[in-house]
């Protein structure tokens, strides 16, 4: 791995790279990490993504590009770097450094690999953020918003979802107030349109609650769209989005913030949740039921009429445009989950999210896969696993929407030979089951859907009867 300074040559073919951008790049996603904005670039003919990292340097934003391909490993120019240069130019951020990684070091666990990314459309015009999604120009400064930016597209989407004119007007008024009072902050993801916004009556119900100033609890199984609903609400109302994942080790201090040290003095370092609560935006607390009641009780005074957060440094007043959304998973296989106390639930509007009724249409819409053979295979596999769950109470871990989506994308990209089919079904569906007996039962269920599903070494040595 080596890092070099980058200076754009005078004869750099910018126009050529701009013209080719959307043929080279499949997808651009954005996430936040500490005080950095991370843009993950997925290329059409390269398995490994590149990362364009924007961070503050002496009061100004600068960019660095982390990448691997055979060309730049050999010291040659490549179209992937060219695409990053165009992205940097359109973001108004100078590209200063390039980190060239070896193949092995790039494949290893990457610090930006598992962030929660929001996808941006893959044409360069769509990649260019509107003025409502400008990156803060210096650390600690916020970026203002213009409610009109992107409103026509939002209005058209709400109309397509059968929102009444009165409801659309109420959304518009709420958005005006939000954009006037809430600025974008480095800790939050900008309110960008999801690639596949949430749709249907559940969206309308959630929007009505937000207009009424109510906080939400989203309840549903894996893959029911809890994250997508949060991102869609953020986009519609112009609310920056902070994702926090609850865990069994969470403490009141980790939720609120704790002691720091600056200029030889002890200070109070606010947590991201506390900053979002104070500055405005959506806090999505995922897996809320992983946290103990002693910890979640800290939210009570935030969510009731007091609207304050007690901290070691005194109470902090909640921003009038801060929205709290908790979400919990339902189903087997969630170790460590706890029952939310009634006092917390009593402060929230509780929405149960159903699974998509049209599985095939949902996979097609979310992946762009239209191959009848791929969609039919996944439909049959899912039906077989659902039957196993219903009749034998086994296989719940294999039945995830994300798994089916990943399998569809894998088959679309690498073909539908028997080896690739087996690879996709094993790596994204079957192998999610940890228990050996249960995994063997899932393999049998998959074989009922696809008779050619091969017997692997594990099955041959299995002594449980199959």
N, C-alpha and C positions, 0 to 999 in steps of 0.2 A: 504494500500500500504506500502511495506517495501523494503528497499534496503540493500543488504548484500554483503560483500566482497566475492569474489570467488577465491578459490585456488584449482587447479585440484588435486584430490587424486592420489596417486601413482598407484593405481589399477584401474583407470578410464578406462572403456572399449572403448578406442578410435577406435580400428579396427572394433568393432561391430557396432558402430554408423556410421563409414565411409561406411561400407558395406550396411547399411540400409538407408543411407542419401536420395537417390532418391525415396525410397518408402515412406518416412516420409514427404518429402518436395515436394510440388506441384510447387512452383515458388519462385525465389529470384529476387528482384528488387533493384536497386540502385538509390539514389538521393543525392543531396547536400542540406544542410541547414545551413546557416551561414558558420562556419568553420568546419562543421561536415560532415562525409559521413554516410548516413543512408541506411542500408540494410533491406528491408522489406521481411520477410520470411512468405510465405503462406503455411500452412500445409494441407496434404491430408485429415486428419480426424479431423480437428479443425477449427471452423468458424473464430476465431479471429487470426490475424497475430501476429508474434513476430517482434521486432525491434532490430537489432544489430547496435549500434551507435559507430562510430569511431571518436575520437577527440584527439587533442593534449594535452598532460599533461607533462609539464616540458621538452619539446623538443622531446618527443616520443609519438607515437600513442598508445592509449589504447582503449579497447572496453568495452561496457556495453550492457547488454541484458535486454530488457523490454518485459514481457510476462505474460500471464495468462492461466492456465489450472487447473483443479481440483487437479491434482497430486501435482503441486508445491505450490498451495494454502495450501495444507495440509502438506507442508514441505517435500514432497517426491521427488525423482529424476524423470525426465521425458525425453522421447525421443526428445521432442522439444528443451530442453536445450542441449541435446547431439548433435543435428544437429547444433545448434549455436556454440558449441565448435569446431566442425569440420570446420565450415565456418571461425571461428576466426583463427584456425590453418592454413588453406589454404591461408588466407589473410596475414598471418604473423603478426597478431595483438593480443597481449595477452588479454584474457577476464578477467577483473578485478572485475566487479560488476554485480550483478543481481538485477533487480527491479521486485518484484513479486506484481502484481496488483490483486485487487478483480475484480470480473466480472463486477460490476457496474462501477468502475473507469476506466476499460479498454475500455468499450463501449462508455464512454463519449468522447467528442471531443478531439482527440489526436493531439498534435502539429505536428506530422509527417504524419498524415493521408492523407492530401490533397496535398502533394508534387508531383512534376512531376517525376515519376519514370520511369526508363528504365529497362526492363526485361532482366535478364541473364538466360541462359539455366539452367535447373534444375538438371543436373547431376553434381556431385561435381567436376568433371574434368572441366566442362564448367564454374562452379562458380569461379574456381581459375582464377584470372585475369591474362592475359598475362603481360609480362614485360612492355608493352606499356600502361598498366592501373594500374601501381603501385600507391599506396596511398602515398602522400608526407610523408616523415619520420619526418618532424618537421614543425611547423607552419611557413608559409612564404616561405618555400623551395618548389621548383617545381620538378616534376619527368620527366626525359627525356623519349623520345620515340624512338622506333626502327621501321622503316617503314616496315620491313619484317615481323614483328609479325602480323599474321592474313592475310597477303597479298594473299596467295593462295586461301583462301576462298572468299576474295573479288573478285579476278580475275575470279574465277569460277562463282560467281554470275553475274558479268558483262557480261561474255560470255553467260550465260543463258538468259540475257536480250538483246541479239543480238547486243552488243557493238562490233564495229570493232576492229581489232588488233591495228590500229592506235590510236583509242580513248582510249583503255585500256593502251597503252603505255603512252599517255598524262596524264592519271590519275595517273599512277605509278610515273611519273616524278614530278607531283604536290605533291603527297603524300611524296615523298622523301624530297622535300624542306620543306614541312610543318613539318614533324617529326624532321627534323634537326634544325628548327628554333623555333618551338612552343613546350613549355613544358606544362605538365598538372598542373592545379592549383586547389586549394580547392574550388574556387568559381564556377567551371564548372563541368559538368557531363563528365566523360571520354567517348571517342568515342567507344562505344560498339555496336555490331550488334543488331539491333532491332529483336524481335522475328519474326516479319513479315515485312521485309524491303519493302520499296516502290518499285513499279515495273512499267514497261511500258515506253512509249515514253516521258511522262512528266519527268520521272527520267533522261532519256538521255538528254533532253533539259536543265534541271537544271544543270547537270554535265558539259555540254558544257559552260554554263554561268560561272560556278565556275572556270573552267580552263582558261577562258578568263578574269577573275578578276572582273566580274560584280556582283553587289549586287542584291538581289531578293526581289520582292513583290509577295507573294502567296495569291491568291484570291479564295475563295471557301466557300461553305456552311459547316454546321456542319458535321463532320465525313468524310470529303473528303480526309483526310490524311495529313494535313499541318504539324502537329507535326512529323508524321512518315517520311515524306520527309526530314525534317530537321535532324532527327536522322540518317537517311540513308546516307545523305551527310556527316555528321560528321564521321560516321563509315568508309565510303569509303576513305575520304581524311585524316583521323587521326586528325580531328579538335575537340578540346574540345568544349562543347556546353553549352551555358548559355541561359536559358529561362527567359525572362522578360515579364510580362503581363501588357500592358498599361491600364490606367484607367482615368476617368474624373478628378481625383484629382492630376494627375501627374503634376509636375512643372519642370522647367529647373534645379532647384537644385536637385530634386530627381533623375533626369536622369544623371546628371553629378557628383554630390557629393556636400558636403557642409562643413560648419565649424565644426571642432572637437576641443578637448582640451586634450593635453598630456604634461606631465612634466611642468605644469603651463604655457603652451604656447598654443595659438590658432593655429590649424593645418588645413590643407585641407584633408578631408576624401573622398577618391575616391569611387564612386558608383561601384557596380559590373559591370555595362556596361562600365564604364571608364577603369576599370582594364582589362576587356576582350579585349577592343579596343587596349590597350597598350601592352598586353602580347600575343595576337593572339588567334584565335578561332572563333567560330560562336556565334554571338548574335542573338537569335531569339526573336524579339519583337512582341509578339502576340497581337492581338486586337489593332493594331496600330491606327486604326481610332476611338478609344475611346479618344485619346489625342487631345488637341487643337492645332491649327496651330502654335500658338505662341511657344508651347513646341516642336513640331516636327521640327520646323525650325532649332533647334540646330543640327539636323543631316545633314543639307545641306553641311556644310564645311567638314564633315566627308566623305560624299559620292561623293563629286566632286574632281577635280584634286588637291585641297589643301591637302586633307587627314589629317586634323587636327581637334581637338576638343577644342574649347575655354572653359577655366575654370577660376574660380576666381584666380587661381594660375598660370596663363599663359596657352599657348596652349600645348596640348599633341599630339605628332605625332602618327598617326595611324600605327599599326603594318602591315607590308606588307601581312601577312597571317591572317588578320581579315576579316571575312565575315559577312555582315549585311543582315539579312533576316527579313523583316516585313511580317506580315500576317494579313488578315482581313476576317471577316465572311460576307457572303451575306445572305439575306433573312429577313423575318419578325421577330419581337420579339427582336430586339437588341436596347434597349433604350440607348440613349446617344451617338450613333455613329455619326461621322462627316465625311464630304467628305475630302479626302486627297487633299492637295493642289498640283497643277500641278508641281510646282518646285521640290517637293519631288519625285513624281512619275517619273519625267523626269530623275532622277538619278538612277532609278531601272529598271531591266528587270522584266516585269509583266507577271506572269504565272497564268492562270486560271485552277484550279484543278476540274476535273469533278467528279461526283459521280460514284461509281463502276457500270459498266454495268451489271455484273453478281452478283446480290445481294446475291443469295443463295450460290454461290461459295465463295464470300467474307466472309460471316458469317462463313461458314465451315472452311475456311482457318485461320481466326483470332481466332476462339474459339476451333477448334478441334471437334465441334459438328457434328456428321454425321447422327443423327436420322432424318429419312425422315419426321416423324410426326411433330417434332419441327421446322424443316426448312420450311416445307409446311405451317404450321400455321403462322409463321412470314412473309413469302412471301405474304400470303393472307391478313394479317393485314396491311402490308405496302402498298399493292395495294389499299386497301380500304381507307387508310388515304391519299394516293396520290390523289385519286379520289376526296376526300372531299376538299383537298387543291385546286385542279384544278377547281372544280365546284362551291365551296362556299367560297373560300379563307379563310378557317379555318383549324386549326390543324397543322400548320407549326411547332409549338414547340414540338409536339409529334413525329415528323418524324426525329429522330436523329439516326445515325449509332451506336453511343455508347449505346443508349437505346436498340436497337435490339440485339447488342452483349451481353449486360448485361442480357437481358431477356433469350437469348439462353443459356448462362452459368448457369443461375438460374434454368432453366428447366432441364438442363443436370445434375445438382448437386442434385436437390431435387425431381425430378420426374415430371410426367405429369398428375397428378390427376387434376380434374377440379378446385379444390381450388388453387393448385399451379399455374396452367395456369392463372387463374384470377389474382392472386397475382403478377406474373411476368408482365403481360400486364398492370396492373394498376400502379405498382410502378415504372416501367422503361419506360413506354410509355404514357399512358393516363394521369397520374397525373403530367406530366411535363407541362401541359396546366393550366395556372392560372385562366383564365376567366371562370366563371361557365357555361355560355351559350355555349362557344366553347368546354369546356370539355364534356358537355353532347352530343354535336354533334360528338365528337370523340368516345365516348362510343357507340353511335349508329353505327358509321362506323365500329368499332371493332366487333360489334354484327353481322353485315352483313358478316364479314369474319369468325366468329365463333359464331354460333347461340346459343350456351350454355353459352355465356358470361353473368354472373349473373347481375341482377338489384340490385344495392346497396342502402343503406339507403338514400344517397344523391339524387339518381335518384327518389326514391319514393316520396321525399318531394319537388322535383323540380317542379316549377310552370310554366316552359317555354313551356310546350306542349308535351314533350316526355313521 
